[in-house]
């Protein structure tokens, strides 16, 4: 079994701007969302398969870390999106 620590993963935080029209309120809704993009550093893969994990407060940090590391171990790029 191979373990990934912070030195073995490349992590980047991006902020995306979201804008949409809400017909119920009859107005444009705008907000920002932060996402974490993580990929394994030691992989020889040029194009990674991607998994997007949307999570909230019900998933503890230890479970999220184990899930993320399992995907990294299998040469996936992981995108984490925290839902409030």
N, C-alpha and C positions, 0 to 999 in steps of 0.2 A: 504494500500500500504506500502510495506517495502522498506526502503532506505538503500543503501550500501555506506558507506564511506570507506576511505582507511583502517580503522581499522577492517572492516568487510570483507575484501577481501585479499587473499593471492596472491601476485604478484611476479613473478620471471622473470628475463630477461635472455634469453639464446642466445648464438651466435652459429650459425651453419656454417660450412664450406661447400661451394658448389663448385663442380668441374665437368666440362663436356668438351667433345671434340666438337669443332665447325668445322664441315667439310668445311664450306665456307672459314674460315681463315686458316684451316689446323693446328690448335693449341689447346692446352688445356686452357680453361678459368677457373680461380679460383677467388673466392671472398667470403667474409663473409656477413652474414645476421643476424641481431638481430631480435628476436621475443619476445613478451611479453606473458607470460602464466599466466592467472588470474583465480582463482577459489574462490567460496564463502567459508568463514570460518565457518559460522553458519549452514551449511548444514549437514544432517545426511546421505547423499548419499555417498556410497563407490565408485561407479563407475559413473563418470559424463558423460553425453552426451557432445560432444565437438562441438563447432562452431568455424570456422576459418574465421576471418574477414580480408580481404585484402583491404587496403584503400590507397588513395593517397591524394594529396593536395586539391581536390575538396570537400572533406568532412571536415567540421570544427570540432574542438575539442569538442564542446558542443554536437553536434549530435553523435559523436563517443562515448562520455561518456554515453549519454542516451541509446544508443543501447547496449553498454557493460553492463550497469547496468540492463537493461531489461533481458538479458540472465542470468546474475548472480542471479537475483531474481527468475528465473525459474530453478535454480540449474544446470546451464550449466558451463562447463569450457570454457573460452574464450581465443582464441589465436589471437593476433593482429599482423599483418604483414604489415608494412608500405612500399609502393611501391614508388620508386622515379622516 
